[in-house]
């Protein structure tokens, strides 16, 4: 069965610095038309960086939509057309002052596929060395190192709510421990 929906008309409601919002008329597989509200986003990157002591690098920062400090893996927004791998290396260095010798692609994450086109590219980094942070002018965060096993338990106990961070932790945990635990 073909489930493809085809845009008939697109109307932009808002164009911003980070997102655009549009409302589409979409032709459904049965020939009817439905409205689709879409958030256009350039995408992002997330890096699970593991120290030689099996600690993951985290950042804590205030997230305005939730009005709370959120614990996350280092991450950032892509610029349109930017190479995700290069952006991941940049974000890791800027946010945590960490440079990795090795990177492995952990795949892509669709955080909210019902209405947003954002894709987060995920990487596993190891062979770390440390330098200075280089934060953006409007960026205020603290770096934390948390043992991988504790981070895994924090996900399982709902102490880490950010989806990209949960997925990154789970993927790295599986790579390191597999079925051994």
Secondary structure, DSSP 8 states (H G I E B T S, - for coil): -----EEEEEEEEEE-SSEEEEEEEEE-TTS-EEEEEEEEE--EEEEEEB-TTSEEEEEEEEETTTTEEEEEEEEEE--TT--HHHHHHHHHHHHH-EEEEEEEEEEEE-TTTTTB---EEEEEEEEEEE------TT--EEEEEEEHHHHHHHHHTT----HHHHHHHHHHHHHHHTT--
